[in-house]
Amino acid sequence: MIRFWDGFLSALAAIITLVLIGYPLWVTVSGLLAGLLPVWGWGPVLGLGFVGVVMIAAFLRKAARGIHPMRDRRR
């Protein structure tokens, strides 16, 4: 039961990370495409997107294995 709970918490952490990183990315890309921001804004957008993908993948991998989001190994 503890592995199910830890996996659920890791999946929840992945969803929260998606929301916290996805919304600012969406707003920034919308501003860039509308011409409201300078072209150099694509650099931070790509960096934040890369970091977000890595974090979400790590949380999903932990969720699949039943590992708590704050731990490296199973309990």
Secondary structure, DSSP 4 states (H G I P E B T S, - for coil): -HHHHHHHHHHHHHHHHHHHHHHHHHHHHHHHHTT-S-GGGHHHHHHHHHHHHHHHHHHHHHHHHT--TT-SS--
